[in-house]
Amino acid sequence: MDLGLQGRSAIVCGGSRGMGRAAAEFLAAEGVALTILARNPRTLEAAAAEIRDRFGVTVVAVAGDVTTEAGRAAALRACPAPDILINNADGMAPGDFRDWTRADWIAAIDSMMLAPIELIKATVDGMMARGFGRVVNIVSRSVKIPQAEMGLSNGARSGLVGFVAGLARQTVARGVTINNILPGIIATDAQKHHVAKLTEMTGRSFDEIWAERGRENPAGRYGEASEIGATIAFLCSAHAGFITGQSILVDGGQYPGTY
């Protein structure tokens, strides 16, 4: 399927690895020029070079932290008028809410709620003026399946989803959609870090917890980053203009509800 994205431009946050990298690759395969933002310059430059070589598209690598004003400004200087914005940032480590300080909560809100909102604010009016725009936020299933150890994510990401629910209805008539992806257990470095933290909290082995989580999923496995990337690419496509304000689970059926 031709997604109708040839010649479009995108900012992909966290585009050097994991789900962000997968999104960047699927967009590149459709002829989208990329600006990828990530904190680790070495990983970032390697990813940019590999995507350029594989897909033959322009890829601008911007080393920076999306949670900072400077990092966001650097991405916007490189791509001031994107057609597509992929918001994506690392979550916070699991833990006990009794141990979290005000600073922990502010850091979580800055990373998982306010940084995406700031980038949306900086780009959405231009998208509407041009008559086309796609914003996809990589969030978490924790907004629908709260996990006790993920309270920082439960709270901050739910704030972003609530904000988007209102804004998405204001932009769609001008050709701009805003949606959220809610990944379940995806076999990425972030998932490995999560399980490693659970081993510290429980005393159980990494291998035991990792295998158990895959086994308990209805699909009997972990998802792949490429499955997230493909879903994002479709939501960005010319065919998805009637989909907006949605939070789409990609979790192997692990969410137990009917709705």
ZADO-1210 file (C-alpha; in nm, 4 decimals, padded with zeros to 6 digits):
<atoms>
<atom x="00.0000" y="00.0000" z="00.0000" code="MET" pos="1"/>
<atom x="00.1285" y="00.3446" z="-00.0937" code="ASP" pos="2"/>
<atom x="00.0793" y="00.5554" z="00.2186" code="LEU" pos="3"/>
<atom x="00.0872" y="00.8811" z="00.0226" code="GLY" pos="4"/>
<atom x="00.3750" y="01.0276" z="00.2211" code="LEU" pos="5"/>
<atom x="00.6386" y="01.0756" z="-00.0470" code="GLN" pos="6"/>
<atom x="00.8066" y="01.4138" z="00.0013" code="GLY" pos="7"/>
<atom x="00.6678" y="01.4756" z="00.3504" code="ARG" pos="8"/>
<atom x="00.8899" y="01.5668" z="00.6454" code="SER" pos="9"/>
<atom x="00.8903" y="01.4344" z="01.0003" code="ALA" pos="10"/>
<atom x="01.0417" y="01.4980" z="01.3411" code="ILE" pos="11"/>
<atom x="01.0882" y="01.1684" z="01.5239" code="VAL" pos="12"/>
<atom x="01.1801" y="01.1977" z="01.8898" code="CYS" pos="13"/>
<atom x="01.3844" y="00.9138" z="02.0301" code="GLY" pos="14"/>
<atom x="01.4448" y="00.8037" z="01.6720" code="GLY" pos="15"/>
<atom x="01.7778" y="00.6293" z="01.7236" code="SER" pos="16"/>
<atom x="01.6545" y="00.3059" z="01.8804" code="ARG" pos="17"/>
<atom x="01.3551" y="00.0982" z="01.9784" code="GLY" pos="18"/>
<atom x="01.0071" y="00.2043" z="01.8761" code="MET" pos="19"/>
<atom x="01.1196" y="00.5501" z="01.7681" code="GLY" pos="20"/>
<atom x="01.3790" y="00.3975" z="01.5348" code="ARG" pos="21"/>
<atom x="01.1156" y="00.1626" z="01.3944" code="ALA" pos="22"/>
<atom x="00.8810" y="00.4547" z="01.3268" code="ALA" pos="23"/>
<atom x="01.1621" y="00.6425" z="01.1540" code="ALA" pos="24"/>
<atom x="01.2403" y="00.3448" z="00.9315" code="GLU" pos="25"/>
<atom x="00.8803" y="00.2868" z="00.8259" code="PHE" pos="26"/>
<atom x="00.8386" y="00.6554" z="00.7429" code="LEU" pos="27"/>
<atom x="01.1679" y="00.6578" z="00.5533" code="ALA" pos="28"/>
<atom x="01.0472" y="00.3616" z="00.3491" code="ALA" pos="29"/>
<atom x="00.7604" y="00.5842" z="00.2322" code="GLU" pos="30"/>
<atom x="00.9930" y="00.8628" z="00.1209" code="GLY" pos="31"/>
<atom x="00.9637" y="01.0869" z="00.4273" code="VAL" pos="32"/>
<atom x="01.2570" y="01.3189" z="00.5049" code="ALA" pos="33"/>
<atom x="01.3515" y="01.2726" z="00.8686" code="LEU" pos="34"/>
<atom x="01.4814" y="01.4772" z="01.1563" code="THR" pos="35"/>
<atom x="01.5612" y="01.2390" z="01.4394" code="ILE" pos="36"/>
<atom x="01.6255" y="01.3629" z="01.7914" code="LEU" pos="37"/>
<atom x="01.8049" y="01.1566" z="02.0557" code="ALA" pos="38"/>
<atom x="02.0413" y="01.2090" z="02.3463" code="ARG" pos="39"/>
<atom x="02.3277" y="00.9739" z="02.2587" code="ASN" pos="40"/>
<atom x="02.5251" y="01.1249" z="01.9672" code="PRO" pos="41"/>
<atom x="02.7024" y="00.8021" z="01.8755" code="ARG" pos="42"/>
<atom x="02.3860" y="00.5901" z="01.8596" code="THR" pos="43"/>
<atom x="02.2048" y="00.8744" z="01.6853" code="LEU" pos="44"/>
<atom x="02.4615" y="00.9241" z="01.4103" code="GLU" pos="45"/>
<atom x="02.4836" y="00.5505" z="01.3481" code="ALA" pos="46"/>
<atom x="02.1058" y="00.5238" z="01.3152" code="ALA" pos="47"/>
<atom x="02.0885" y="00.8241" z="01.0823" code="ALA" pos="48"/>
<atom x="02.3590" y="00.6823" z="00.8549" code="ALA" pos="49"/>
<atom x="02.1951" y="00.3401" z="00.8408" code="GLU" pos="50"/>
<atom x="01.8532" y="00.4847" z="00.7557" code="ILE" pos="51"/>
<atom x="02.0027" y="00.7106" z="00.4845" code="ARG" pos="52"/>
<atom x="02.1915" y="00.4209" z="00.3286" code="ASP" pos="53"/>
<atom x="01.8974" y="00.1831" z="00.3398" code="ARG" pos="54"/>
<atom x="01.6175" y="00.4115" z="00.2215" code="PHE" pos="55"/>
<atom x="01.7909" y="00.6931" z="00.0353" code="GLY" pos="56"/>
<atom x="01.6106" y="00.9734" z="00.2194" code="VAL" pos="57"/>
<atom x="01.7382" y="01.2847" z="00.3918" code="THR" pos="58"/>
<atom x="01.8028" y="01.2207" z="00.7599" code="VAL" pos="59"/>
<atom x="01.9145" y="01.5036" z="00.9884" code="VAL" pos="60"/>
<atom x="02.0471" y="01.3889" z="01.3245" code="ALA" pos="61"/>
<atom x="01.9928" y="01.6258" z="01.6173" code="VAL" pos="62"/>
<atom x="02.1618" y="01.5391" z="01.9455" code="ALA" pos="63"/>
<atom x="01.9505" y="01.6719" z="02.2294" code="GLY" pos="64"/>
<atom x="01.7101" y="01.5986" z="02.5110" code="ASP" pos="65"/>
<atom x="01.3443" y="01.6394" z="02.4174" code="VAL" pos="66"/>
<atom x="01.2581" y="01.7205" z="02.7779" code="THR" pos="67"/>
<atom x="01.4593" y="02.0444" z="02.7559" code="THR" pos="68"/>
<atom x="01.3725" y="02.3654" z="02.5763" code="GLU" pos="69"/>
<atom x="01.7134" y="02.3588" z="02.4079" code="ALA" pos="70"/>
<atom x="01.6614" y="02.0067" z="02.2753" code="GLY" pos="71"/>
<atom x="01.3207" y="02.0866" z="02.1307" code="ARG" pos="72"/>
<atom x="01.4480" y="02.4121" z="01.9795" code="ALA" pos="73"/>
<atom x="01.7325" y="02.2279" z="01.8076" code="ALA" pos="74"/>
<atom x="01.4902" y="01.9828" z="01.6467" code="ALA" pos="75"/>
<atom x="01.2658" y="02.2664" z="01.5296" code="LEU" pos="76"/>
<atom x="01.5599" y="02.4574" z="01.3821" code="ARG" pos="77"/>
<atom x="01.6447" y="02.1500" z="01.1775" code="ALA" pos="78"/>
<atom x="01.2813" y="02.0969" z="01.0698" code="CYS" pos="79"/>
<atom x="01.0743" y="02.4098" z="01.1368" code="PRO" pos="80"/>
<atom x="00.7663" y="02.2981" z="00.9426" code="ALA" pos="81"/>
<atom x="00.7195" y="01.9224" z="00.9830" code="PRO" pos="82"/>
<atom x="00.4240" y="01.7413" z="00.8315" code="ASP" pos="83"/>
<atom x="00.4592" y="01.4636" z="01.0887" code="ILE" pos="84"/>
<atom x="00.5536" y="01.4689" z="01.4562" code="LEU" pos="85"/>
<atom x="00.6309" y="01.1511" z="01.6479" code="ILE" pos="86"/>
<atom x="00.6489" y="01.2191" z="02.0211" code="ASN" pos="87"/>
<atom x="00.8472" y="00.9585" z="02.2081" code="ASN" pos="88"/>
<atom x="01.0568" y="00.9657" z="02.5252" code="ALA" pos="89"/>
<atom x="01.1841" y="00.7171" z="02.7783" code="ASP" pos="90"/>
<atom x="00.9519" y="00.6431" z="03.0650" code="GLY" pos="91"/>
<atom x="01.0456" y="00.6443" z="03.4306" code="MET" pos="92"/>
<atom x="01.1768" y="00.3435" z="03.6187" code="ALA" pos="93"/>
<atom x="00.9251" y="00.1368" z="03.8154" code="PRO" pos="94"/>
<atom x="00.9153" y="00.1884" z="04.1885" code="GLY" pos="95"/>
<atom x="00.7089" y="00.2552" z="04.5000" code="ASP" pos="96"/>
<atom x="00.5204" y="00.5861" z="04.5109" code="PHE" pos="97"/>
<atom x="00.6287" y="00.6289" z="04.8735" code="ARG" pos="98"/>
<atom x="00.9843" y="00.6792" z="04.7504" code="ASP" pos="99"/>
<atom x="00.9075" y="00.9361" z="04.4822" code="TRP" pos="100"/>
<atom x="00.9804" y="01.2990" z="04.5542" code="THR" pos="101"/>
<atom x="00.8227" y="01.6092" z="04.4055" code="ARG" pos="102"/>
<atom x="01.1267" y="01.6307" z="04.1775" code="ALA" pos="103"/>
<atom x="01.0531" y="01.2781" z="04.0485" code="ASP" pos="104"/>
<atom x="00.6963" y="01.3769" z="03.9649" code="TRP" pos="105"/>
<atom x="00.8015" y="01.6983" z="03.7915" code="ILE" pos="106"/>
<atom x="01.0605" y="01.5074" z="03.5866" code="ALA" pos="107"/>
<atom x="00.7949" y="01.2553" z="03.4822" code="ALA" pos="108"/>
<atom x="00.5480" y="01.5260" z="03.3808" code="ILE" pos="109"/>
<atom x="00.8177" y="01.7175" z="03.1909" code="ASP" pos="110"/>
<atom x="00.9208" y="01.4072" z="02.9987" code="SER" pos="111"/>
<atom x="00.5930" y="01.2287" z="02.9310" code="MET" pos="112"/>
<atom x="00.3402" y="01.5129" z="02.9200" code="MET" pos="113"/>
<atom x="00.4785" y="01.8635" z="02.8832" code="LEU" pos="114"/>
<atom x="00.7553" y="01.7944" z="02.6288" code="ALA" pos="115"/>
<atom x="00.5102" y="01.6405" z="02.3781" code="PRO" pos="116"/>
<atom x="00.2618" y="01.9228" z="02.4370" code="ILE" pos="117"/>
<atom x="00.5325" y="02.1841" z="02.3743" code="GLU" pos="118"/>
<atom x="00.6251" y="02.0232" z="02.0432" code="LEU" pos="119"/>
<atom x="00.2606" y="01.9982" z="01.9421" code="ILE" pos="120"/>
<atom x="00.2157" y="02.3658" z="02.0288" code="LYS" pos="121"/>
<atom x="00.5158" y="02.4588" z="01.8155" code="ALA" pos="122"/>
<atom x="00.4010" y="02.2663" z="01.5070" code="THR" pos="123"/>
<atom x="00.0254" y="02.2167" z="01.4955" code="VAL" pos="124"/>
<atom x="-00.0758" y="02.5627" z="01.3715" code="ASP" pos="125"/>
<atom x="00.1607" y="02.5338" z="01.0760" code="GLY" pos="126"/>
<atom x="00.0214" y="02.1910" z="00.9944" code="MET" pos="127"/>
<atom x="-00.3321" y="02.3293" z="00.9948" code="MET" pos="128"/>
<atom x="-00.2318" y="02.6229" z="00.7762" code="ALA" pos="129"/>
<atom x="-00.0836" y="02.3812" z="00.5201" code="ARG" pos="130"/>
<atom x="-00.3846" y="02.1497" z="00.5394" code="GLY" pos="131"/>
<atom x="-00.2019" y="01.8340" z="00.6429" code="PHE" pos="132"/>
<atom x="-00.0476" y="01.7076" z="00.9638" code="GLY" pos="133"/>
<atom x="-00.0039" y="01.3919" z="01.1640" code="ARG" pos="134"/>
<atom x="00.0927" y="01.3750" z="01.5297" code="VAL" pos="135"/>
<atom x="00.1441" y="01.0365" z="01.6928" code="VAL" pos="136"/>
<atom x="00.2381" y="01.0073" z="02.0593" code="ASN" pos="137"/>
<atom x="00.4042" y="00.6845" z="02.1698" code="ILE" pos="138"/>
<atom x="00.2533" y="00.6494" z="02.5144" code="VAL" pos="139"/>
<atom x="00.1962" y="00.3259" z="02.7110" code="SER" pos="140"/>
<atom x="-00.0704" y="00.0729" z="02.7892" code="ARG" pos="141"/>
<atom x="-00.0417" y="00.1993" z="03.1478" code="SER" pos="142"/>
<atom x="-00.3009" y="00.4678" z="03.0694" code="VAL" pos="143"/>
<atom x="-00.5574" y="00.1878" z="03.0305" code="LYS" pos="144"/>
<atom x="-00.4028" y="-00.0829" z="03.2481" code="ILE" pos="145"/>
<atom x="-00.2534" y="00.0991" z="03.5482" code="PRO" pos="146"/>
<atom x="00.0420" y="-00.0822" z="03.7007" code="GLN" pos="147"/>
<atom x="00.1205" y="-00.0121" z="04.0649" code="ALA" pos="148"/>
<atom x="00.4949" y="00.0127" z="04.0070" code="GLU" pos="149"/>
<atom x="00.4422" y="00.2491" z="03.7110" code="MET" pos="150"/>
<atom x="00.2614" y="00.5279" z="03.8948" code="GLY" pos="151"/>
<atom x="00.4757" y="00.8022" z="03.7396" code="LEU" pos="152"/>
<atom x="00.3856" y="00.6784" z="03.3931" code="SER" pos="153"/>
<atom x="00.0213" y="00.6099" z="03.4817" code="ASN" pos="154"/>
<atom x="-00.0212" y="00.9705" z="03.5874" code="GLY" pos="155"/>
<atom x="00.1921" y="01.1713" z="03.3444" code="ALA" pos="156"/>
<atom x="00.0987" y="00.9807" z="03.0303" code="ARG" pos="157"/>
<atom x="-00.2692" y="00.9953" z="03.1175" code="SER" pos="158"/>
<atom x="-00.2339" y="01.3721" z="03.1322" code="GLY" pos="159"/>
<atom x="-00.1011" y="01.3788" z="02.7750" code="LEU" pos="160"/>
<atom x="-00.3793" y="01.1522" z="02.6509" code="VAL" pos="161"/>
<atom x="-00.6410" y="01.3724" z="02.8172" code="GLY" pos="162"/>
<atom x="-00.4951" y="01.6846" z="02.6591" code="PHE" pos="163"/>
<atom x="-00.4876" y="01.5251" z="02.3141" code="VAL" pos="164"/>
<atom x="-00.8499" y="01.4144" z="02.3437" code="ALA" pos="165"/>
<atom x="-00.9611" y="01.7758" z="02.3381" code="GLY" pos="166"/>
<atom x="-00.7123" y="01.9162" z="02.0880" code="LEU" pos="167"/>
<atom x="-00.7572" y="01.6424" z="01.8283" code="ALA" pos="168"/>
<atom x="-01.1200" y="01.7425" z="01.7733" code="ARG" pos="169"/>
<atom x="-01.0125" y="02.1001" z="01.7013" code="GLN" pos="170"/>
<atom x="-00.7554" y="02.0184" z="01.4331" code="THR" pos="171"/>
<atom x="-00.9055" y="01.7393" z="01.2242" code="VAL" pos="172"/>
<atom x="-01.1205" y="01.9652" z="01.0040" code="ALA" pos="173"/>
<atom x="-00.7958" y="02.1290" z="00.8905" code="ARG" pos="174"/>
<atom x="-00.6381" y="01.7981" z="00.7924" code="GLY" pos="175"/>
<atom x="-00.4427" y="01.7391" z="01.1134" code="VAL" pos="176"/>
<atom x="-00.4900" y="01.4226" z="01.3183" code="THR" pos="177"/>
<atom x="-00.3480" y="01.3502" z="01.6625" code="ILE" pos="178"/>
<atom x="-00.3417" y="00.9966" z="01.8001" code="ASN" pos="179"/>
<atom x="-00.1714" y="00.7897" z="02.0677" code="ASN" pos="180"/>
<atom x="-00.0094" y="00.4482" z="02.0440" code="ILE" pos="181"/>
<atom x="-00.0317" y="00.2403" z="02.3634" code="LEU" pos="182"/>
<atom x="00.2335" y="-00.0323" z="02.3380" code="PRO" pos="183"/>
<atom x="00.2231" y="-00.3380" z="02.5554" code="GLY" pos="184"/>
<atom x="00.5286" y="-00.5525" z="02.6179" code="ILE" pos="185"/>
<atom x="00.7628" y="-00.4780" z="02.3270" code="ILE" pos="186"/>
<atom x="01.1052" y="-00.6442" z="02.3015" code="ALA" pos="187"/>
<atom x="01.3171" y="-00.3300" z="02.3236" code="THR" pos="188"/>
<atom x="01.5958" y="-00.2028" z="02.5460" code="ASP" pos="189"/>
<atom x="01.3364" y="-00.0065" z="02.7429" code="ALA" pos="190"/>
<atom x="01.1517" y="-00.3287" z="02.8244" code="GLN" pos="191"/>
<atom x="01.4765" y="-00.4917" z="02.9338" code="LYS" pos="192"/>
<atom x="01.5499" y="-00.1983" z="03.1645" code="HIS" pos="193"/>
<atom x="01.1993" y="-00.2306" z="03.3083" code="HIS" pos="194"/>
<atom x="01.2421" y="-00.6008" z="03.3802" code="VAL" pos="195"/>
<atom x="01.5880" y="-00.5406" z="03.5269" code="ALA" pos="196"/>
<atom x="01.4322" y="-00.2971" z="03.7737" code="LYS" pos="197"/>
<atom x="01.1650" y="-00.5534" z="03.8606" code="LEU" pos="198"/>
<atom x="01.4403" y="-00.8018" z="03.9466" code="THR" pos="199"/>
<atom x="01.5774" y="-00.5498" z="04.1964" code="GLU" pos="200"/>
<atom x="01.2335" y="-00.4960" z="04.3476" code="MET" pos="201"/>
<atom x="01.1349" y="-00.8643" z="04.3720" code="THR" pos="202"/>
<atom x="01.4581" y="-01.0626" z="04.4004" code="GLY" pos="203"/>
<atom x="01.3494" y="-01.2840" z="04.1125" code="ARG" pos="204"/>
<atom x="01.5787" y="-01.3500" z="03.8167" code="SER" pos="205"/>
<atom x="01.5664" y="-01.1492" z="03.4962" code="PHE" pos="206"/>
<atom x="01.5118" y="-01.4603" z="03.2834" code="ASP" pos="207"/>
<atom x="01.2239" y="-01.5784" z="03.5009" code="GLU" pos="208"/>
<atom x="01.0384" y="-01.2473" z="03.4857" code="ILE" pos="209"/>
<atom x="01.1087" y="-01.1963" z="03.1152" code="TRP" pos="210"/>
<atom x="00.9781" y="-01.5426" z="03.0216" code="ALA" pos="211"/>
<atom x="00.6741" y="-01.5093" z="03.2469" code="GLU" pos="212"/>
<atom x="00.5684" y="-01.1780" z="03.0930" code="ARG" pos="213"/>
<atom x="00.5853" y="-01.3190" z="02.7421" code="GLY" pos="214"/>
<atom x="00.4049" y="-01.6368" z="02.8408" code="ARG" pos="215"/>
<atom x="00.1207" y="-01.4483" z="03.0118" code="GLU" pos="216"/>
<atom x="00.0464" y="-01.2348" z="02.7070" code="ASN" pos="217"/>
<atom x="-00.2456" y="-01.3772" z="02.5022" code="PRO" pos="218"/>
<atom x="-00.0163" y="-01.3788" z="02.1975" code="ALA" pos="219"/>
<atom x="00.2345" y="-01.5846" z="02.3931" code="GLY" pos="220"/>
<atom x="00.5196" y="-01.3498" z="02.3048" code="ARG" pos="221"/>
<atom x="00.6586" y="-01.0000" z="02.3140" code="TYR" pos="222"/>
<atom x="00.5705" y="-00.7553" z="02.0416" code="GLY" pos="223"/>
<atom x="00.8349" y="-00.6268" z="01.8038" code="GLU" pos="224"/>
<atom x="00.9301" y="-00.2632" z="01.7563" code="ALA" pos="225"/>
<atom x="00.8543" y="-00.3058" z="01.3860" code="SER" pos="226"/>
<atom x="00.4889" y="-00.3741" z="01.4709" code="GLU" pos="227"/>
<atom x="00.4721" y="-00.0374" z="01.6447" code="ILE" pos="228"/>
<atom x="00.6520" y="00.1316" z="01.3563" code="GLY" pos="229"/>
<atom x="00.4099" y="-00.0071" z="01.0997" code="ALA" pos="230"/>
<atom x="00.1083" y="00.1073" z="01.3009" code="THR" pos="231"/>
<atom x="00.2521" y="00.4558" z="01.3354" code="ILE" pos="232"/>
<atom x="00.3261" y="00.4785" z="00.9640" code="ALA" pos="233"/>
<atom x="-00.0345" y="00.3972" z="00.8795" code="PHE" pos="234"/>
<atom x="-00.1650" y="00.6581" z="01.1243" code="LEU" pos="235"/>
<atom x="00.0586" y="00.9103" z="00.9493" code="CYS" pos="236"/>
<atom x="-00.0652" y="00.8123" z="00.6056" code="SER" pos="237"/>
<atom x="-00.2971" y="00.9871" z="00.3655" code="ALA" pos="238"/>
<atom x="-00.5466" y="00.7064" z="00.4344" code="HIS" pos="239"/>
<atom x="-00.5849" y="00.7846" z="00.8061" code="ALA" pos="240"/>
<atom x="-00.7370" y="01.1302" z="00.7929" code="GLY" pos="241"/>
<atom x="-01.0598" y="01.0163" z="00.9623" code="PHE" pos="242"/>
<atom x="-00.8795" y="00.8676" z="01.2633" code="ILE" pos="243"/>
<atom x="-00.8127" y="01.1203" z="01.5378" code="THR" pos="244"/>
<atom x="-00.8141" y="01.1481" z="01.9148" code="GLY" pos="245"/>
<atom x="-00.7683" y="00.7732" z="01.9484" code="GLN" pos="246"/>
<atom x="-00.5524" y="00.5711" z="02.1862" code="SER" pos="247"/>
<atom x="-00.4673" y="00.2509" z="02.0035" code="ILE" pos="248"/>
<atom x="-00.3486" y="-00.0507" z="02.1997" code="LEU" pos="249"/>
<atom x="-00.0792" y="-00.2615" z="02.0377" code="VAL" pos="250"/>
<atom x="-00.0427" y="-00.5172" z="02.3141" code="ASP" pos="251"/>
<atom x="-00.1185" y="-00.8673" z="02.1887" code="GLY" pos="252"/>
<atom x="-00.4662" y="-00.8531" z="02.3413" code="GLY" pos="253"/>
<atom x="-00.3444" y="-00.8116" z="02.6989" code="GLN" pos="254"/>
<atom x="-00.5893" y="-00.5331" z="02.7826" code="TYR" pos="255"/>
<atom x="-00.8831" y="-00.7303" z="02.9265" code="PRO" pos="256"/>
<atom x="-01.1698" y="-00.4933" z="02.8496" code="GLY" pos="257"/>
<atom x="-01.4344" y="-00.5007" z="02.5778" code="THR" pos="258"/>
<atom x="-01.3942" y="-00.1288" z="02.5097" code="TYR" pos="259"/>
</atoms>
